[in-house]
Amino acid sequence: ETGVTQTPRHLVMGMTNKKSLKCEQHLGHNAMYWYKQSAKKPLELMFVYNFKEQTENNSVPSRFSPECPNSSHLFLHLHTLQPEDSALYLCASSQKDSGQSSYNSPLHFGNGTRLTVT
Amino acid sequence: GENVEQHPSTLSVQEGDSAVIKCTYSDSASNYFPWYKQELGKRPQLIIDIRSNVGEKKDQRIAVTLNKTAKHFSLHITETQPEDSAVYFCAARSGYSTLTFGKGTMLLVSP
């Protein structure tokens, strides 16, 4: 049983559709992440939220729009995607220490959403 | 920013042999180096990690070594078993920053 759950597991959408990916973490962490995993590429960091505030946006196209309403939930809103956006989208969470230790716990990943854009 | 190179991209071994996967990193300030295992159709899971204040860490058949001077670290799996077959990712991070991952190594263990 993973502490990070993602829905849906699979999603097929047309280029004109609008859909959303959902992630929920049950670990009490305060940081959440979206990663994109494509074949033969490293895990690509897309967005980072610390304490519900977006702290990183790795030059992600505006057709991907994240939302973090609280520290347990993270969404990725999708619209007018391209076929090359087809990939596995992984959510992850960690615990970041806000003090001087700069401690950041290991990442815990969800099972991902396999997205196919047709 | 950090750059992590991982080799080889694929590795085939016979059951019982040892497997070694190597990674190099570019940021000398990096101080945390985890390894993740991703089985087919499943999520990446942390299997072992090492911090820069130690040179080696072992957990049963898995060990990780770190050479800070050369800026490289390696994953060693002994007595490999078919269930070790998966994609393995190394990663590096300095302080509060986010992880930078290598491209992954597909390990195939033949019975």
Contacts between the chains, C-beta under 8 A, distances in Angstrom:
chain1	res1	chain2	res2	distance
A	2	B	43	6.7
A	4	B	43	7.9
A	33	B	98	7.3
A	40	B	103	7.3
A	41	B	103	6.7
A	42	B	4	7.6
A	42	B	89	7.5
A	42	B	101	4.7
A	42	B	102	6.0
A	42	B	103	4.5
A	42	B	104	6.8
A	43	B	44	7.5
A	43	B	89	6.7
A	43	B	101	4.3
A	45	B	98	5.8
A	45	B	99	7.7
A	48	B	98	5.8
A	56	B	98	6.4
A	90	B	43	6.8
A	90	B	44	7.3
A	96	B	96	6.9
A	102	B	95	4.2
A	102	B	96	4.3
A	104	B	32	7.6
A	104	B	93	7.1
A	104	B	95	7.9
A	104	B	96	6.1
A	106	B	34	5.8
A	106	B	46	4.8
A	106	B	49	6.3
A	107	B	34	7.7
A	107	B	36	8.0
A	107	B	44	7.9
A	107	B	46	7.3
A	107	B	99	6.4
A	108	B	46	7.8
A	109	B	36	7.9
A	109	B	43	4.2
A	109	B	44	5.0
A	109	B	45	7.2
A	110	B	43	6.0
A	111	B	42	6.7
A	111	B	43	4.7
A	112	B	43	6.1
